[in-house]
Structures are given as structure tokens and as C-alpha cells.
Amino acid sequence: MERVKVLVHGVLGKMGQEVLSAVSRDPKLEAVAGVDVKASKKEILLPDGASSIPLSRDLESALRGCHPDVMVDFTNAEAAMPAVRTAVKHGVALVIGTTGLSDADLNEIESLCKKKKVGAVVAPNFAIAAVVMMHLAKVAASFFDYAEIIEMHHEQKLDAPSGTALATARGMVQARGSNFVHVYAKKESIAGSRGGDLGGVALHSVRMPGLLAHQEVILGAPGQTLRIRLDQINREAFMPGVTLAIKKAVELKEAVFGLDRLLGL
Ligand SMILES: NC(=O)c1ccc[n+]([C@@H]2O[C@H](COP(=O)([O-])OP(=O)(O)OC[C@H]3O[C@@H](n4cnc5c(N)ncnc54)[C@H](O)[C@@H]3O)[C@@H](O)[C@H]2O)c1
């Protein structure tokens, strides 16, 4: 069977580099081009160190020249949408990992793909462990009245709580159909000690070097607690999800949102 040809948009970024390596290692995939606004050379070396593929700043000409089956995008919200429009115009399937897309952006991706019968997988988190953790937290949510989330990230993370913690808490509240019991301290001598509150779930954020992305969901009931723990130690964690999405995207005729759908959760 022919290998799926992949163009990496944002190839010089942290995720783009990781995607290029993962695609190059997968015998069913073939990296055919890289596009990045920062490109200053005409070629990019593949991780084997022996071969290279075309590198360009111009997506349109890269699509014409290399005829990829799939464009993988890890850029930013401003760059992703023009790239999506161009790729769909060329009938190229999409794997979008860029975060920060608005609801209007997601609706546009859905309708563009439907119109052109082009497949797409759009997921804010490609780490299979994170997706399964959120699923397990939703399953557990109905059996406990108390829940707290401690999320731990590197010190350069801008936002708190993390998007994953927010999504986990929202999913848990939705799954049980009511808020958890949030225990407020009668006397909070240091403000914020009981964390944030989303639907009764107390959210706590830890930021320090030595961490990448970790989360513990603690559910409580009389005489018992359940802990669900996620540890992502590097960006490789996202790659099995990305390569799975690439292989699925070429078979799809519409956009799928969230890796959980591909995993059958
Ligand atoms: N879905 C997931 O599982 C997941 C995981 C990690 C990161 N992300 C998201 O992926 C995105 C990229 O993250 P990163 O850490 O690799 O960032 P990064 O800044 O290291 O890389 C982004 C790359 O995109 C390029 N770029 C920017 N504008 C462009 C344009 N107009 N045309 C072409 N290339 C352009 C930049 O030059 C850069 O090389 C972010 O939105 C991040 O939140 C998603």
C-alpha cells in the first residue's frame, strides 16, 4: 500500500519538528514537504540525517509541488485558518493540533470539509493518556460528590489552570449532570488556598521547573478516594495520537473534533 504523504505546516516549531520525526519513523507515512514562515533554506533535513525534503514559506506552491495527502498544522490560530482554507481548496486532508481556534473557526473547518468532502481531525490534545484520563474522570464523576484537580506544569506556562484541567472539570460536571460539593474553608488565612472553583471542582495549579505536564484528579466519598494520574514527560507523548489522526484523516470525508472520537471513547 502507498504511504500517506504528509506536509508539515509549522515544521520549524517545537511540535512541527516532533511531527517530522514521528512521520519519518512511521513506515506507513512519508514526509513530503515542510512549510514555515521562518524558513530560510529550501530544504529541511530528515531525522535520518541522510535525506531532505523541500522547505518553503509558501503553502500554496508547496501543495502544488508535493501533492501531499494530509497537511498537519501546529502553528498558531492566526496562521492555521488561512492554511486550512488553502489545503481544503487543494483537496488535502487536515490534522490540526493548533490550539486557540474560536468556535467560528471550528464551524468554518466543519463546513469547508463537508462541502469538499475532505477529512480532518482537529484536537486540542493529541496525547492518548490525557484523552483516556479525561474519559476515566468522566466515568468516575457520577460515583463521587467531591472532586479536586491538581495540575502541574513547567514554569513557562502562561495560563492557569491548564486547558486540560478546565476540560476535565467541565466534562466531569457535565457527565454527572450536577455540580460537585465544593468545600470552602471557614477561615482562609491565605487567599486562594482552596484553589479555583469550576462546578464545585477545586482546581489547583503548580508551576515550576522540572515539570512538563501532569495532572491528578482526586475524587472523594466517605471513607475512600480515587486518584487518576496523568504524566506527560515530553512532546513525544502527542505523536501516537498525531500519526493515528493522519491515517484516519485520509479515510474521512468530514471533520472530526477530538481524539476521543477516533479512539471510540
Ligand atoms: N493538540 C495538541 O496536542 C498540542 C500539543 C502541543 C502544542 N499544541 C499547540 O500547537 C501549536 C504550536 O506549538 P509549538 O510549541 O510547536 O509552537 P512553536 O512556536 O514552537 O511553533 C510554531 C511554528 O509555527 C510557525 N508559524 C507561525 N506562523 C506561521 C505561518 N503564518 N505560516 C507558517 N508557519 C508559521 C512558526 O514559525 C513556528 O516555527 C500551539 O498552538 C500549541 O498550543 C497542541
PDBQT file of the ligand as one rigid body, heavy atoms in Angstrom, charges set to zero:
ROOT
HETATM    1  N1  LIG A 301      -3.022  19.492  20.043  1.00  0.00    +0.000 N 
HETATM    2  C1  LIG A 301      -2.010  19.159  20.849  1.00  0.00    +0.000 C 
HETATM    3  O1  LIG A 301      -1.923  18.028  21.381  1.00  0.00    +0.000 OA
HETATM    4  C2  LIG A 301      -0.920  20.177  21.086  1.00  0.00    +0.000 A 
HETATM    5  C3  LIG A 301       0.232  19.833  21.793  1.00  0.00    +0.000 A 
HETATM    6  C4  LIG A 301       1.243  20.792  21.943  1.00  0.00    +0.000 A 
HETATM    7  C5  LIG A 301       1.086  22.051  21.363  1.00  0.00    +0.000 A 
HETATM    8  N2  LIG A 301      -0.064  22.346  20.694  1.00  0.00    +0.000 N 
HETATM    9  C6  LIG A 301      -0.269  23.624  20.005  1.00  0.00    +0.000 C 
HETATM   10  O2  LIG A 301       0.487  23.600  18.793  1.00  0.00    +0.000 OA
HETATM   11  C7  LIG A 301       0.813  24.920  18.406  1.00  0.00    +0.000 C 
HETATM   12  C8  LIG A 301       2.319  25.027  18.149  1.00  0.00    +0.000 C 
HETATM   13  O3  LIG A 301       3.043  24.776  19.336  1.00  0.00    +0.000 OA
HETATM   14  P1  LIG A 301       4.645  24.804  19.344  1.00  0.00    +0.000 P 
HETATM   15  O4  LIG A 301       5.026  24.599  20.763  1.00  0.00    +0.000 OA
HETATM   16  O5  LIG A 301       5.183  23.900  18.305  1.00  0.00    +0.000 OA
HETATM   17  O6  LIG A 301       4.910  26.323  18.929  1.00  0.00    +0.000 OA
HETATM   18  P2  LIG A 301       6.191  26.924  18.204  1.00  0.00    +0.000 P 
HETATM   19  O7  LIG A 301       6.118  28.405  18.375  1.00  0.00    +0.000 OA
HETATM   20  O8  LIG A 301       7.424  26.208  18.641  1.00  0.00    +0.000 OA
HETATM   21  O9  LIG A 301       5.960  26.574  16.650  1.00  0.00    +0.000 OA
HETATM   22  C9  LIG A 301       5.057  27.226  15.798  1.00  0.00    +0.000 C 
HETATM   23  C10 LIG A 301       5.672  27.273  14.406  1.00  0.00    +0.000 C 
HETATM   24  O10 LIG A 301       4.706  27.823  13.510  1.00  0.00    +0.000 OA
HETATM   25  C11 LIG A 301       5.369  28.705  12.627  1.00  0.00    +0.000 C 
HETATM   26  N3  LIG A 301       4.432  29.675  12.070  1.00  0.00    +0.000 N 
HETATM   27  C12 LIG A 301       3.872  30.744  12.689  1.00  0.00    +0.000 A 
HETATM   28  N4  LIG A 301       3.112  31.431  11.814  1.00  0.00    +0.000 NA
HETATM   29  C13 LIG A 301       3.175  30.775  10.633  1.00  0.00    +0.000 A 
HETATM   30  C14 LIG A 301       2.611  30.997   9.356  1.00  0.00    +0.000 A 
HETATM   31  N5  LIG A 301       1.826  32.063   9.112  1.00  0.00    +0.000 N 
HETATM   32  N6  LIG A 301       2.902  30.134   8.356  1.00  0.00    +0.000 NA
HETATM   33  C15 LIG A 301       3.741  29.072   8.579  1.00  0.00    +0.000 A 
HETATM   34  N7  LIG A 301       4.311  28.817   9.778  1.00  0.00    +0.000 NA
HETATM   35  C16 LIG A 301       4.029  29.649  10.800  1.00  0.00    +0.000 A 
HETATM   36  C17 LIG A 301       6.441  29.366  13.499  1.00  0.00    +0.000 C 
HETATM   37  O11 LIG A 301       7.461  29.947  12.698  1.00  0.00    +0.000 OA
HETATM   38  C18 LIG A 301       6.921  28.192  14.349  1.00  0.00    +0.000 C 
HETATM   39  O12 LIG A 301       8.010  27.529  13.724  1.00  0.00    +0.000 OA
HETATM   40  C19 LIG A 301       0.305  25.814  19.550  1.00  0.00    +0.000 C 
HETATM   41  O13 LIG A 301      -0.980  26.295  19.199  1.00  0.00    +0.000 OA
HETATM   42  C20 LIG A 301       0.213  24.858  20.726  1.00  0.00    +0.000 C 
HETATM   43  O14 LIG A 301      -0.710  25.267  21.706  1.00  0.00    +0.000 OA
HETATM   44  C21 LIG A 301      -1.059  21.431  20.549  1.00  0.00    +0.000 A 
ENDROOT
TORSDOF 0
